[in-house]
Amino acid sequence: MHSRTMNIYAGRGPGRHRDTWGIRQQLDLAGVSMAEVGRRLGMTPQAVSDTVRGVRNNRRVLRYLLEDLVIPAEMLSLPEDMCAKEEV
């Protein structure tokens, strides 16, 4: 489905494999902006953007994208502690 390409703009860890453009496309399809996600979570748009781009791994943002907006886990390249919960 999605290749595990390296996100050259992300830091180390799982965020470097995050499908930034795929996530943005899913947000567009849902009619939700990153700023709106930030408002819903009481966070700054920058925190959401950094998470989507793979610079951060904010668990609240990732959980919201995964559970509320139903963005596929393989697009999000979740951190290990979140992956373990998904397998259960």
C-alpha positions as CSV (number, residue, x, y, z in Angstrom):
1,M,0.0,0.0,0.0
2,H,2.4,2.7,1.2
3,S,6.2,2.4,0.9
4,R,8.3,3.0,4.0
5,T,10.3,5.9,2.6
6,M,12.5,8.1,4.7
7,N,11.3,11.5,5.6
8,I,14.5,13.6,5.2
9,Y,12.9,16.5,7.2
10,A,12.1,14.4,10.3
11,G,14.4,13.5,13.2
12,R,15.3,10.1,14.4
13,G,12.8,7.4,15.4
14,P,9.5,6.4,13.8
15,G,8.6,9.9,12.6
16,R,11.2,9.6,9.9
17,H,8.9,7.1,8.1
18,R,5.7,9.1,8.5
19,D,3.8,9.7,5.2
20,T,3.4,13.4,5.5
21,W,1.6,14.0,2.2
22,G,-0.7,11.0,2.7
23,I,-1.7,12.3,6.2
24,R,-2.3,15.8,4.7
25,Q,-4.4,14.2,2.0
26,Q,-6.5,12.3,4.6
27,L,-7.0,15.5,6.5
28,D,-8.2,17.3,3.4
29,L,-10.6,14.4,2.6
30,A,-12.0,14.7,6.1
31,G,-12.3,18.5,5.7
32,V,-10.0,19.1,8.7
33,S,-7.0,21.4,8.8
34,M,-4.0,20.9,11.1
35,A,-5.1,24.2,12.8
36,E,-8.5,22.6,13.5
37,V,-6.9,19.5,14.9
38,G,-4.9,21.8,17.2
39,R,-8.0,23.6,18.3
40,R,-9.8,20.3,19.0
41,L,-6.9,19.1,21.1
42,G,-6.1,22.4,22.8
43,M,-2.7,22.5,21.2
44,T,-0.8,24.8,18.8
45,P,-1.0,24.2,15.1
46,Q,2.8,24.0,15.1
47,A,2.7,21.0,17.5
48,V,0.3,19.3,15.1
49,S,2.4,20.2,12.1
50,D,5.6,19.0,13.7
51,T,3.9,15.7,14.5
52,V,2.5,15.2,11.0
53,R,5.9,16.1,9.5
54,G,7.6,13.6,11.8
55,V,9.7,16.1,13.7
56,R,7.8,15.2,16.9
57,N,5.8,12.2,18.1
58,N,3.1,13.8,20.1
59,R,1.0,10.9,21.3
60,R,-2.2,13.0,21.7
61,V,-2.0,14.1,18.0
62,L,-1.1,10.7,16.8
63,R,-4.0,9.0,18.8
64,Y,-6.5,11.6,17.5
65,L,-5.4,11.0,13.9
66,L,-5.5,7.3,14.3
67,E,-8.7,6.9,16.3
68,D,-10.9,9.9,15.5
69,L,-9.9,10.6,11.9
70,V,-9.1,7.0,11.2
71,I,-5.8,7.6,9.4
72,P,-4.1,4.3,8.8
73,A,-1.4,3.4,11.3
74,E,1.1,2.6,8.5
75,M,0.9,6.2,7.3
76,L,1.5,7.5,10.9
77,S,4.5,5.3,11.5
78,L,3.6,5.1,15.2
79,P,6.2,4.9,18.0
80,E,6.7,1.5,19.5
81,D,4.7,2.1,22.6
82,M,1.7,2.9,20.5
83,C,2.2,0.0,18.2
84,A,2.0,-2.5,21.0
85,K,-1.4,-1.2,22.0
86,E,-2.6,-1.5,18.4
87,E,-1.7,-5.2,18.2
88,V,-3.7,-6.1,21.3
